[in-house]
């Protein structure tokens, strides 16, 4: 089976510096792929390139085996993707309104929007907040709404850039537990950037380690964590001192 997304000989340059240099990289349908690495390694840049938010300098991005022309991403392909960032970036308006935005932009009938918003609010445990202004939510509430907004459009691929990092530990655990169940039930392909081994260990089934803009190791999450190669051992072993769960 061909990968869902594939990078070939991809580079990304900025400010006369090479940020990414990736000869080959693949994302497979149905996997929860983690991307981890030191600060400044290029994790978020890779995520943005994969989600077509940033344009590569050279190389090809293939979707289901077909190369996507550089600088032109068809709307129907963009609508297969959704993204949730560390900052929820909710709009001034009710929780219901924020979650419904993606469906409204797709001109879905109001009756279906109401049904789907109620369904996803229930799944993420925010039904009681439907009429509350999203700007006055707690951190955990806001991130649940953010994730519901990303998932309601039923994306083929969900891109996540450290969406749990700003949450306190008990809130993070509750949100991650609920989110993991939802993502598994929906069979959504997910790509997840994180600096936190606990999050990576709990959520992902495949892991890529990026260092200095290069993918140094990729494989099943437990295999990478338990058997880092010579290029990733220093980084991973340092993190394991603080996260015994990943040993």
FIKOLZA-1660 file (N, C-alpha, C; in steps of 0.1 Angstrom, whole numbers, plus 5000, padded with zeros to 4 digits):
% residues 247
   i   px   py   pz ch aa at
   1 5008 4988 5000  A  X  N
   1 5000 5000 5000  A  X CA
   1 5009 5012 5000  A  X  C
   2 5006 5022 4991  A  X  N
   2 5014 5034 4990  A  X CA
   2 5011 5043 5002  A  X  C
   3 5020 5051 5006  A  X  N
   3 5018 5060 5018  A  X CA
   3 5007 5071 5014  A  X  C
   4 5001 5076 5025  A  X  N
   4 4991 5087 5023  A  X CA
   4 4998 5100 5018  A  X  C
   5 5009 5103 5025  A  X  N
   5 5017 5115 5021  A  X CA
   5 5032 5110 5021  A  X  C
   6 5039 5115 5011  A  X  N
   6 5053 5111 5009  A  X CA
   6 5061 5124 5005  A  X  C
   7 5072 5126 5012  A  X  N
   7 5082 5136 5008  A  X CA
   7 5094 5130 5001  A  X  C
   8 5098 5137 4990  A  X  N
   8 5110 5132 4983  A  X CA
   8 5119 5143 4980  A  X  C
   9 5132 5142 4985  A  X  N
   9 5142 5152 4983  A  X CA
   9 5138 5166 4987  A  X  C
  10 5131 5167 4998  A  X  N
  10 5125 5180 5002  A  X CA
  10 5135 5188 5010  A  X  C
  11 5135 5201 5007  A  X  N
  11 5143 5211 5015  A  X CA
  11 5134 5223 5017  A  X  C
  12 5137 5229 5028  A  X  N
  12 5130 5242 5032  A  X CA
  12 5141 5251 5037  A  X  C
  13 5143 5263 5030  A  X  N
  13 5153 5273 5034  A  X CA
  13 5146 5285 5039  A  X  C
  14 5152 5292 5048  A  X  N
  14 5147 5305 5053  A  X CA
  14 5159 5313 5058  A  X  C
  15 5160 5326 5055  A  X  N
  15 5170 5334 5060  A  X CA
  15 5184 5329 5057  A  X  C
  16 5185 5324 5044  A  X  N
  16 5198 5318 5040  A  X CA
  16 5203 5306 5048  A  X  C
  17 5193 5299 5053  A  X  N
  17 5197 5287 5061  A  X CA
  17 5188 5276 5058  A  X  C
  18 5193 5264 5057  A  X  N
  18 5185 5252 5055  A  X CA
  18 5179 5247 5067  A  X  C
  19 5165 5248 5068  A  X  N
  19 5158 5244 5080  A  X CA
  19 5154 5229 5079  A  X  C
  20 5151 5224 5067  A  X  N
  20 5148 5210 5065  A  X CA
  20 5155 5205 5053  A  X  C
  21 5160 5192 5055  A  X  N
  21 5167 5185 5044  A  X CA
  21 5163 5170 5046  A  X  C
  22 5152 5167 5038  A  X  N
  22 5146 5153 5041  A  X CA
  22 5145 5146 5027  A  X  C
  23 5154 5136 5025  A  X  N
  23 5154 5129 5013  A  X CA
  23 5141 5121 5011  A  X  C
  24 5136 5115 5022  A  X  N
  24 5124 5107 5021  A  X CA
  24 5117 5106 5034  A  X  C
  25 5104 5107 5034  A  X  N
  25 5096 5106 5046  A  X CA
  25 5082 5103 5042  A  X  C
  26 5075 5094 5050  A  X  N
  26 5062 5089 5047  A  X CA
  26 5052 5089 5059  A  X  C
  27 5040 5092 5055  A  X  N
  27 5029 5091 5065  A  X CA
  27 5019 5081 5060  A  X  C
  28 5015 5071 5068  A  X  N
  28 5006 5061 5064  A  X CA
  28 4992 5063 5069  A  X  C
  29 4982 5059 5062  A  X  N
  29 4968 5060 5066  A  X CA
  29 4966 5053 5079  A  X  C
  30 4959 5060 5088  A  X  N
  30 4955 5054 5101  A  X CA
  30 4965 5054 5112  A  X  C
  31 4977 5059 5109  A  X  N
  31 4987 5059 5120  A  X CA
  31 4986 5072 5128  A  X  C
  32 4991 5072 5140  A  X  N
  32 4993 5084 5149  A  X CA
  32 5008 5086 5150  A  X  C
  33 5013 5095 5141  A  X  N
  33 5027 5097 5140  A  X CA
  33 5032 5108 5149  A  X  C
  34 5042 5106 5157  A  X  N
  34 5048 5116 5165  A  X CA
  34 5060 5122 5159  A  X  C
  35 5062 5135 5160  A  X  N
  35 5075 5141 5156  A  X CA
  35 5081 5148 5168  A  X  C
  36 5094 5144 5171  A  X  N
  36 5100 5149 5182  A  X CA
  36 5115 5153 5179  A  X  C
  37 5120 5162 5187  A  X  N
  37 5134 5166 5185  A  X CA
  37 5138 5178 5193  A  X  C
  38 5150 5182 5194  A  X  N
  38 5155 5193 5202  A  X CA
  38 5148 5206 5197  A  X  C
  39 5149 5216 5206  A  X  N
  39 5144 5229 5202  A  X CA
  39 5151 5234 5189  A  X  C
  40 5144 5240 5180  A  X  N
  40 5150 5245 5168  A  X CA
  40 5153 5234 5157  A  X  C
  41 5149 5222 5159  A  X  N
  41 5152 5211 5150  A  X CA
  41 5145 5211 5137  A  X  C
  42 5133 5219 5137  A  X  N
  42 5125 5219 5125  A  X CA
  42 5112 5212 5126  A  X  C
  43 5108 5208 5138  A  X  N
  43 5096 5200 5139  A  X CA
  43 5083 5208 5134  A  X  C
  44 5081 5220 5139  A  X  N
  44 5069 5227 5135  A  X CA
  44 5070 5231 5120  A  X  C
  45 5082 5234 5115  A  X  N
  45 5083 5237 5101  A  X CA
  45 5079 5225 5093  A  X  C
  46 5084 5213 5097  A  X  N
  46 5080 5201 5090  A  X CA
  46 5065 5199 5090  A  X  C
  47 5058 5201 5101  A  X  N
  47 5044 5200 5102  A  X CA
  47 5037 5210 5092  A  X  C
  48 5042 5222 5092  A  X  N
  48 5035 5232 5083  A  X CA
  48 5037 5229 5068  A  X  C
  49 5049 5223 5065  A  X  N
  49 5051 5219 5051  A  X CA
  49 5042 5207 5047  A  X  C
  50 5041 5198 5057  A  X  N
  50 5032 5186 5054  A  X CA
  50 5017 5191 5052  A  X  C
  51 5014 5201 5060  A  X  N
  51 5000 5206 5059  A  X CA
  51 4998 5216 5049  A  X  C
  52 5008 5219 5041  A  X  N
  52 5008 5229 5030  A  X CA
  52 5005 5243 5035  A  X  C
  53 5010 5245 5047  A  X  N
  53 5009 5259 5052  A  X CA
  53 5021 5267 5049  A  X  C
  54 5033 5260 5047  A  X  N
  54 5045 5265 5042  A  X CA
  54 5049 5258 5029  A  X  C
  55 5055 5265 5020  A  X  N
  55 5059 5259 5007  A  X CA
  55 5074 5254 5008  A  X  C
  56 5076 5242 5004  A  X  N
  56 5090 5237 5003  A  X CA
  56 5098 5245 4994  A  X  C
  57 5111 5246 4996  A  X  N
  57 5121 5253 4987  A  X CA
  57 5123 5244 4974  A  X  C
  58 5125 5231 4977  A  X  N
  58 5127 5222 4966  A  X CA
  58 5122 5208 4970  A  X  C
  59 5121 5199 4960  A  X  N
  59 5116 5186 4963  A  X CA
  59 5101 5184 4960  A  X  C
  60 5096 5172 4963  A  X  N
  60 5082 5169 4960  A  X CA
  60 5074 5164 4972  A  X  C
  61 5061 5168 4972  A  X  N
  61 5052 5162 4982  A  X CA
  61 5042 5155 4974  A  X  C
  62 5040 5142 4977  A  X  N
  62 5030 5133 4970  A  X CA
  62 5019 5130 4980  A  X  C
  63 5007 5130 4974  A  X  N
  63 4995 5126 4982  A  X CA
  63 4989 5115 4975  A  X  C
  64 4988 5103 4982  A  X  N
  64 4983 5091 4976  A  X CA
  64 4990 5088 4962  A  X  C
  65 5003 5090 4962  A  X  N
  65 5011 5087 4950  A  X CA
  65 5012 5098 4940  A  X  C
  66 5004 5108 4941  A  X  N
  66 5004 5119 4931  A  X CA
  66 5011 5131 4936  A  X  C
  67 5020 5136 4928  A  X  N
  67 5028 5148 4932  A  X CA
  67 5019 5161 4932  A  X  C
  68 5020 5169 4942  A  X  N
  68 5012 5181 4943  A  X CA
  68 5020 5192 4937  A  X  C
  69 5015 5199 4927  A  X  N
  69 5023 5210 4921  A  X CA
  69 5027 5220 4932  A  X  C
  70 5040 5224 4931  A  X  N
  70 5045 5234 4941  A  X CA
  70 5038 5247 4939  A  X  C
  71 5032 5253 4950  A  X  N
  71 5026 5265 4950  A  X CA
  71 5011 5265 4947  A  X  C
  72 5006 5252 4944  A  X  N
  72 4992 5251 4941  A  X CA
  72 4986 5238 4948  A  X  C
  73 4978 5240 4958  A  X  N
  73 4971 5229 4965  A  X CA
  73 4956 5230 4962  A  X  C
  74 4951 5220 4955  A  X  N
  74 4936 5221 4953  A  X CA
  74 4928 5222 4965  A  X  C
  75 4917 5230 4965  A  X  N
  75 4909 5232 4976  A  X CA
  75 4903 5219 4982  A  X  C
  76 4900 5209 4973  A  X  N
  76 4895 5197 4978  A  X CA
  76 4905 5189 4986  A  X  C
  77 4918 5191 4983  A  X  N
  77 4928 5185 4991  A  X CA
  77 4930 5192 5004  A  X  C
  78 4930 5205 5004  A  X  N
  78 4932 5213 5016  A  X CA
  78 4921 5209 5026  A  X  C
  79 4909 5206 5021  A  X  N
  79 4897 5203 5030  A  X CA
  79 4899 5189 5036  A  X  C
  80 4908 5181 5032  A  X  N
  80 4911 5168 5038  A  X CA
  80 4919 5169 5050  A  X  C
  81 4925 5181 5053  A  X  N
  81 4934 5184 5064  A  X CA
  81 4928 5193 5074  A  X  C
  82 4932 5191 5087  A  X  N
  82 4928 5200 5097  A  X CA
  82 4940 5201 5107  A  X  C
  83 4940 5213 5114  A  X  N
  83 4952 5215 5123  A  X CA
  83 4947 5221 5136  A  X  C
  84 4954 5217 5147  A  X  N
  84 4952 5222 5160  A  X CA
  84 4965 5226 5166  A  X  C
  85 4966 5239 5170  A  X  N
  85 4979 5244 5174  A  X CA
  85 4979 5245 5190  A  X  C
  86 4991 5249 5195  A  X  N
  86 4993 5250 5209  A  X CA
  86 4983 5261 5215  A  X  C
  87 4982 5272 5208  A  X  N
  87 4972 5283 5211  A  X CA
  87 4959 5280 5204  A  X  C
  88 4948 5280 5211  A  X  N
  88 4936 5275 5205  A  X CA
  88 4930 5285 5195  A  X  C
  89 4934 5298 5196  A  X  N
  89 4930 5308 5186  A  X CA
  89 4915 5308 5183  A  X  C
  90 4907 5307 5194  A  X  N
  90 4893 5308 5192  A  X CA
  90 4888 5322 5190  A  X  C
  91 4876 5323 5183  A  X  N
  91 4871 5336 5179  A  X CA
  91 4861 5341 5190  A  X  C
  92 4859 5354 5189  A  X  N
  92 4849 5360 5198  A  X CA
  92 4835 5356 5194  A  X  C
  93 4830 5347 5202  A  X  N
  93 4816 5341 5198  A  X CA
  93 4814 5329 5207  A  X  C
  94 4803 5323 5206  A  X  N
  94 4800 5311 5214  A  X CA
  94 4808 5299 5210  A  X  C
  95 4809 5290 5219  A  X  N
  95 4815 5277 5217  A  X CA
  95 4809 5270 5205  A  X  C
  96 4795 5270 5204  A  X  N
  96 4788 5265 5193  A  X CA
  96 4793 5271 5180  A  X  C
  97 4794 5284 5179  A  X  N
  97 4798 5291 5167  A  X CA
  97 4813 5287 5163  A  X  C
  98 4822 5286 5173  A  X  N
  98 4835 5283 5170  A  X CA
  98 4837 5269 5164  A  X  C
  99 4830 5259 5170  A  X  N
  99 4831 5246 5165  A  X CA
  99 4824 5244 5151  A  X  C
 100 4814 5252 5148  A  X  N
 100 4807 5251 5136  A  X CA
 100 4813 5257 5124  A  X  C
 101 4824 5265 5126  A  X  N
 101 4829 5274 5115  A  X CA
 101 4833 5266 5103  A  X  C
 102 4840 5255 5104  A  X  N
 102 4844 5247 5093  A  X CA
 102 4833 5241 5085  A  X  C
 103 4822 5238 5091  A  X  N
 103 4810 5233 5084  A  X CA
 103 4803 5245 5077  A  X  C
 104 4803 5256 5083  A  X  N
 104 4797 5268 5076  A  X CA
 104 4804 5272 5064  A  X  C
 105 4818 5271 5064  A  X  N
 105 4826 5274 5053  A  X CA
 105 4823 5265 5041  A  X  C
 106 4820 5252 5045  A  X  N
 106 4817 5242 5035  A  X CA
 106 4802 5243 5030  A  X  C
 107 4795 5252 5036  A  X  N
 107 4781 5255 5032  A  X CA
 107 4772 5242 5035  A  X  C
 108 4775 5236 5046  A  X  N
 108 4766 5225 5051  A  X CA
 108 4753 5230 5056  A  X  C
 109 4742 5223 5053  A  X  N
 109 4729 5228 5058  A  X CA
 109 4728 5230 5073  A  X  C
 110 4721 5240 5077  A  X  N
 110 4720 5243 5092  A  X CA
 110 4716 5232 5100  A  X  C
 111 4707 5224 5096  A  X  N
 111 4702 5213 5104  A  X CA
 111 4712 5202 5106  A  X  C
 112 4721 5200 5096  A  X  N
 112 4732 5191 5098  A  X CA
 112 4743 5197 5107  A  X  C
 113 4745 5210 5105  A  X  N
 113 4755 5216 5114  A  X CA
 113 4751 5215 5128  A  X  C
 114 4739 5218 5131  A  X  N
 114 4734 5217 5145  A  X CA
 114 4736 5202 5151  A  X  C
 115 4733 5193 5143  A  X  N
 115 4734 5179 5147  A  X CA
 115 4749 5175 5149  A  X  C
 116 4757 5179 5140  A  X  N
 116 4771 5175 5141  A  X CA
 116 4778 5183 5153  A  X  C
 117 4775 5196 5154  A  X  N
 117 4781 5203 5165  A  X CA
 117 4777 5197 5179  A  X  C
 118 4765 5194 5180  A  X  N
 118 4760 5188 5193  A  X CA
 118 4767 5175 5195  A  X  C
 119 4769 5167 5184  A  X  N
 119 4776 5154 5185  A  X CA
 119 4791 5156 5190  A  X  C
 120 4798 5165 5184  A  X  N
 120 4812 5167 5187  A  X CA
 120 4814 5174 5201  A  X  C
 121 4805 5183 5204  A  X  N
 121 4805 5189 5218  A  X CA
 121 4804 5178 5228  A  X  C
 122 4795 5169 5226  A  X  N
 122 4793 5158 5235  A  X CA
 122 4805 5149 5236  A  X  C
 123 4811 5146 5225  A  X  N
 123 4823 5137 5225  A  X CA
 123 4835 5144 5233  A  X  C
 124 4836 5157 5232  A  X  N
 124 4847 5164 5238  A  X CA
 124 4843 5170 5252  A  X  C
 125 4831 5167 5256  A  X  N
 125 4826 5171 5270  A  X CA
 125 4825 5185 5272  A  X  C
 126 4820 5193 5261  A  X  N
 126 4818 5207 5263  A  X CA
 126 4804 5211 5259  A  X  C
 127 4794 5202 5259  A  X  N
 127 4780 5205 5256  A  X CA
 127 4775 5216 5265  A  X  C
 128 4779 5216 5278  A  X  N
 128 4774 5226 5287  A  X CA
 128 4779 5240 5285  A  X  C
 129 4789 5241 5276  A  X  N
 129 4795 5254 5273  A  X CA
 129 4790 5260 5260  A  X  C
 130 4780 5253 5254  A  X  N
 130 4776 5257 5240  A  X CA
 130 4774 5272 5238  A  X  C
 131 4768 5278 5248  A  X  N
 131 4764 5292 5246  A  X CA
 131 4774 5302 5253  A  X  C
 132 4785 5297 5258  A  X  N
 132 4795 5305 5265  A  X CA
 132 4804 5311 5255  A  X  C
 133 4808 5324 5257  A  X  N
 133 4818 5330 5248  A  X CA
 133 4831 5322 5249  A  X  C
 134 4837 5318 5238  A  X  N
 134 4849 5310 5238  A  X CA
 134 4861 5317 5243  A  X  C
 135 4861 5331 5244  A  X  N
 135 4872 5338 5249  A  X CA
 135 4873 5337 5264  A  X  C
 136 4863 5332 5271  A  X  N
 136 4863 5332 5285  A  X CA
 136 4864 5317 5291  A  X  C
 137 4869 5308 5282  A  X  N
 137 4870 5294 5286  A  X CA
 137 4884 5292 5294  A  X  C
 138 4884 5282 5302  A  X  N
 138 4897 5278 5308  A  X CA
 138 4906 5272 5298  A  X  C
 139 4918 5270 5301  A  X  N
 139 4928 5264 5292  A  X CA
 139 4923 5250 5286  A  X  C
 140 4919 5242 5296  A  X  N
 140 4914 5228 5292  A  X CA
 140 4902 5229 5283  A  X  C
 141 4892 5238 5287  A  X  N
 141 4880 5239 5279  A  X CA
 141 4883 5244 5265  A  X  C
 142 4892 5254 5264  A  X  N
 142 4895 5260 5251  A  X CA
 142 4902 5250 5242  A  X  C
 143 4910 5241 5248  A  X  N
 143 4917 5231 5239  A  X CA
 143 4907 5220 5235  A  X  C
 144 4898 5217 5243  A  X  N
 144 4887 5207 5239  A  X CA
 144 4879 5213 5227  A  X  C
 145 4876 5226 5228  A  X  N
 145 4868 5232 5218  A  X CA
 145 4877 5233 5205  A  X  C
 146 4889 5236 5207  A  X  N
 146 4899 5237 5195  A  X CA
 146 4899 5223 5188  A  X  C
 147 4900 5213 5196  A  X  N
 147 4901 5199 5190  A  X CA
 147 4888 5195 5183  A  X  C
 148 4877 5199 5190  A  X  N
 148 4864 5196 5184  A  X CA
 148 4862 5203 5171  A  X  C
 149 4867 5216 5170  A  X  N
 149 4866 5224 5158  A  X CA
 149 4874 5217 5147  A  X  C
 150 4886 5211 5150  A  X  N
 150 4894 5205 5140  A  X CA
 150 4888 5192 5136  A  X  C
 151 4882 5185 5145  A  X  N
 151 4877 5171 5141  A  X CA
 151 4863 5171 5135  A  X  C
 152 4855 5181 5136  A  X  N
 152 4841 5181 5132  A  X CA
 152 4841 5180 5116  A  X  C
 153 4851 5185 5110  A  X  N
 153 4851 5185 5095  A  X CA
 153 4856 5171 5090  A  X  C
 154 4858 5162 5099  A  X  N
 154 4862 5148 5096  A  X CA
 154 4874 5147 5087  A  X  C
 155 4885 5153 5091  A  X  N
 155 4897 5154 5082  A  X CA
 155 4903 5140 5080  A  X  C
 156 4909 5139 5068  A  X  N
 156 4916 5126 5066  A  X CA
 156 4929 5126 5074  A  X  C
 157 4935 5138 5075  A  X  N
 157 4947 5139 5083  A  X CA
 157 4945 5151 5093  A  X  C
 158 4948 5149 5106  A  X  N
 158 4948 5159 5116  A  X CA
 158 4962 5162 5120  A  X  C
 159 4966 5175 5119  A  X  N
 159 4980 5179 5122  A  X CA
 159 4979 5186 5136  A  X  C
 160 4988 5183 5145  A  X  N
 160 4987 5188 5159  A  X CA
 160 5001 5193 5163  A  X  C
 161 5001 5206 5167  A  X  N
 161 5014 5212 5170  A  X CA
 161 5014 5216 5185  A  X  C
 162 5018 5206 5194  A  X  N
 162 5019 5208 5208  A  X CA
 162 5006 5213 5214  A  X  C
 163 4994 5207 5211  A  X  N
 163 4982 5213 5216  A  X CA
 163 4979 5211 5231  A  X  C
 164 4987 5203 5238  A  X  N
 164 4985 5200 5252  A  X CA
 164 4996 5207 5261  A  X  C
 165 5006 5213 5255  A  X  N
 165 5017 5218 5263  A  X CA
 165 5014 5229 5273  A  X  C
 166 5003 5237 5270  A  X  N
 166 5000 5248 5279  A  X CA
 166 4991 5244 5291  A  X  C
 167 4987 5231 5291  A  X  N
 167 4977 5226 5301  A  X CA
 167 4984 5221 5313  A  X  C
 168 4978 5224 5325  A  X  N
 168 4984 5218 5337  A  X CA
 168 4982 5203 5336  A  X  C
 169 4990 5196 5345  A  X  N
 169 4991 5181 5343  A  X CA
 169 4978 5174 5344  A  X  C
 170 4970 5176 5355  A  X  N
 170 4957 5169 5356  A  X CA
 170 4948 5171 5344  A  X  C
 171 4948 5184 5339  A  X  N
 171 4939 5187 5328  A  X CA
 171 4944 5180 5315  A  X  C
 172 4958 5180 5313  A  X  N
 172 4964 5174 5302  A  X CA
 172 4960 5159 5301  A  X  C
 173 4961 5152 5312  A  X  N
 173 4958 5138 5313  A  X CA
 173 4943 5136 5308  A  X  C
 174 4934 5143 5314  A  X  N
 174 4920 5141 5311  A  X CA
 174 4917 5144 5296  A  X  C
 175 4923 5155 5291  A  X  N
 175 4920 5159 5277  A  X CA
 175 4927 5148 5267  A  X  C
 176 4939 5143 5271  A  X  N
 176 4945 5134 5262  A  X CA
 176 4938 5120 5262  A  X  C
 177 4933 5116 5274  A  X  N
 177 4926 5104 5275  A  X CA
 177 4913 5104 5266  A  X  C
 178 4906 5115 5267  A  X  N
 178 4894 5116 5258  A  X CA
 178 4897 5117 5244  A  X  C
 179 4908 5125 5241  A  X  N
 179 4912 5127 5227  A  X CA
 179 4916 5114 5220  A  X  C
 180 4924 5106 5228  A  X  N
 180 4929 5093 5222  A  X CA
 180 4918 5084 5218  A  X  C
 181 4908 5083 5227  A  X  N
 181 4896 5075 5224  A  X CA
 181 4889 5080 5211  A  X  C
 182 4887 5093 5210  A  X  N
 182 4880 5099 5199  A  X CA
 182 4888 5096 5186  A  X  C
 183 4901 5098 5186  A  X  N
 183 4909 5097 5174  A  X CA
 183 4909 5083 5169  A  X  C
 184 4909 5073 5179  A  X  N
 184 4909 5059 5175  A  X CA
 184 4896 5055 5169  A  X  C
 185 4885 5060 5175  A  X  N
 185 4872 5056 5170  A  X CA
 185 4870 5062 5156  A  X  C
 186 4875 5074 5153  A  X  N
 186 4873 5080 5140  A  X CA
 186 4883 5075 5130  A  X  C
 187 4893 5067 5134  A  X  N
 187 4903 5062 5125  A  X CA
 187 4910 5073 5117  A  X  C
 188 4912 5084 5123  A  X  N
 188 4918 5096 5117  A  X CA
 188 4934 5094 5117  A  X  C
 189 4940 5097 5106  A  X  N
 189 4954 5098 5106  A  X CA
 189 4959 5110 5113  A  X  C
 190 4968 5110 5122  A  X  N
 190 4973 5121 5129  A  X CA
 190 4988 5123 5129  A  X  C
 191 4992 5135 5128  A  X  N
 191 5006 5139 5129  A  X CA
 191 5008 5149 5140  A  X  C
 192 5016 5145 5150  A  X  N
 192 5017 5152 5163  A  X CA
 192 5031 5156 5166  A  X  C
 193 5033 5169 5167  A  X  N
 193 5046 5175 5171  A  X CA
 193 5045 5177 5186  A  X  C
 194 5055 5172 5194  A  X  N
 194 5055 5174 5208  A  X CA
 194 5070 5174 5213  A  X  C
 195 5072 5181 5224  A  X  N
 195 5085 5180 5230  A  X CA
 195 5085 5171 5243  A  X  C
 196 5073 5165 5245  A  X  N
 196 5070 5158 5258  A  X CA
 196 5069 5143 5255  A  X  C
 197 5079 5135 5261  A  X  N
 197 5079 5121 5259  A  X CA
 197 5067 5114 5264  A  X  C
 198 5061 5119 5275  A  X  N
 198 5049 5113 5281  A  X CA
 198 5038 5113 5270  A  X  C
 199 5036 5125 5264  A  X  N
 199 5026 5126 5254  A  X CA
 199 5028 5117 5242  A  X  C
 200 5041 5117 5238  A  X  N
 200 5044 5109 5226  A  X CA
 200 5042 5094 5229  A  X  C
 201 5046 5090 5241  A  X  N
 201 5045 5076 5245  A  X CA
 201 5031 5071 5246  A  X  C
 202 5022 5080 5251  A  X  N
 202 5008 5077 5254  A  X CA
 202 5000 5077 5241  A  X  C
 203 5002 5086 5232  A  X  N
 203 4994 5089 5220  A  X CA
 203 4998 5082 5208  A  X  C
 204 5011 5081 5205  A  X  N
 204 5015 5078 5191  A  X CA
 204 5018 5063 5190  A  X  C
 205 5018 5058 5178  A  X  N
 205 5022 5044 5175  A  X CA
 205 5034 5044 5166  A  X  C
 206 5038 5055 5160  A  X  N
 206 5050 5056 5152  A  X CA
 206 5057 5070 5155  A  X  C
 207 5070 5070 5155  A  X  N
 207 5077 5082 5159  A  X CA
 207 5089 5085 5150  A  X  C
 208 5090 5098 5147  A  X  N
 208 5101 5103 5139  A  X CA
 208 5109 5113 5148  A  X  C
 209 5122 5111 5148  A  X  N
 209 5131 5120 5156  A  X CA
 209 5138 5129 5145  A  X  C
 210 5137 5142 5147  A  X  N
 210 5143 5151 5138  A  X CA
 210 5153 5159 5145  A  X  C
 211 5165 5160 5139  A  X  N
 211 5176 5168 5145  A  X CA
 211 5183 5176 5134  A  X  C
 212 5184 5189 5137  A  X  N
 212 5190 5198 5127  A  X CA
 212 5184 5197 5113  A  X  C
 213 5171 5196 5113  A  X  N
 213 5163 5196 5101  A  X CA
 213 5163 5182 5093  A  X  C
 214 5169 5172 5099  A  X  N
 214 5170 5159 5093  A  X CA
 214 5163 5149 5101  A  X  C
 215 5156 5140 5094  A  X  N
 215 5149 5129 5101  A  X CA
 215 5160 5118 5104  A  X  C
 216 5163 5116 5117  A  X  N
 216 5175 5108 5120  A  X CA
 216 5170 5093 5124  A  X  C
 217 5157 5092 5128  A  X  N
 217 5152 5078 5131  A  X CA
 217 5137 5079 5130  A  X  C
 218 5131 5068 5125  A  X  N
 218 5117 5067 5124  A  X CA
 218 5113 5052 5125  A  X  C
 219 5103 5049 5133  A  X  N
 219 5098 5036 5135  A  X CA
 219 5087 5035 5145  A  X  C
 220 5083 5023 5149  A  X  N
 220 5073 5022 5159  A  X CA
 220 5078 5029 5172  A  X  C
 221 5069 5036 5178  A  X  N
 221 5072 5044 5190  A  X CA
 221 5081 5037 5200  A  X  C
 222 5076 5026 5205  A  X  N
 222 5083 5019 5215  A  X CA
 222 5097 5014 5211  A  X  C
 223 5098 5010 5198  A  X  N
 223 5111 5006 5193  A  X CA
 223 5121 5017 5192  A  X  C
 224 5116 5029 5188  A  X  N
 224 5125 5041 5188  A  X CA
 224 5129 5045 5202  A  X  C
 225 5120 5045 5211  A  X  N
 225 5123 5049 5225  A  X CA
 225 5132 5039 5232  A  X  C
 226 5130 5026 5229  A  X  N
 226 5138 5016 5236  A  X CA
 226 5151 5014 5229  A  X  C
 227 5152 5016 5216  A  X  N
 227 5165 5014 5209  A  X CA
 227 5168 5025 5200  A  X  C
 228 5172 5037 5206  A  X  N
 228 5176 5048 5198  A  X CA
 228 5189 5045 5191  A  X  C
 229 5190 5051 5179  A  X  N
 229 5202 5049 5171  A  X CA
 229 5213 5059 5176  A  X  C
 230 5225 5058 5170  A  X  N
 230 5236 5067 5174  A  X CA
 230 5233 5082 5172  A  X  C
 231 5224 5085 5163  A  X  N
 231 5220 5099 5161  A  X CA
 231 5210 5105 5170  A  X  C
 232 5203 5096 5177  A  X  N
 232 5192 5101 5185  A  X CA
 232 5193 5097 5200  A  X  C
 233 5203 5089 5203  A  X  N
 233 5204 5083 5217  A  X CA
 233 5207 5095 5227  A  X  C
 234 5215 5104 5223  A  X  N
 234 5219 5115 5233  A  X CA
 234 5206 5123 5237  A  X  C
 235 5198 5126 5226  A  X  N
 235 5186 5134 5229  A  X CA
 235 5176 5126 5237  A  X  C
 236 5173 5114 5232  A  X  N
 236 5163 5106 5239  A  X CA
 236 5167 5102 5253  A  X  C
 237 5179 5098 5255  A  X  N
 237 5183 5094 5268  A  X CA
 237 5183 5105 5278  A  X  C
 238 5185 5117 5274  A  X  N
 238 5184 5128 5283  A  X CA
 238 5170 5131 5287  A  X  C
 239 5161 5129 5278  A  X  N
 239 5146 5131 5281  A  X CA
 239 5141 5120 5290  A  X  C
 240 5146 5108 5289  A  X  N
 240 5141 5097 5297  A  X CA
 240 5145 5098 5311  A  X  C
 241 5154 5107 5315  A  X  N
 241 5157 5109 5329  A  X CA
 241 5145 5115 5336  A  X  C
 242 5138 5123 5328  A  X  N
 242 5127 5130 5334  A  X CA
 242 5113 5123 5332  A  X  C
 243 5113 5113 5322  A  X  N
 243 5100 5106 5319  A  X CA
 243 5103 5091 5320  A  X  C
 244 5103 5086 5332  A  X  N
 244 5106 5071 5333  A  X CA
 244 5096 5063 5325  A  X  C
 245 5083 5068 5322  A  X  N
 245 5073 5061 5315  A  X CA
 245 5078 5057 5302  A  X  C
 246 5087 5064 5296  A  X  N
 246 5092 5062 5282  A  X CA
 246 5103 5052 5282  A  X  C
 247 5108 5047 5293  A  X  N
 247 5119 5037 5292  A  X CA
 247 5115 5024 5288  A  X  C
% end
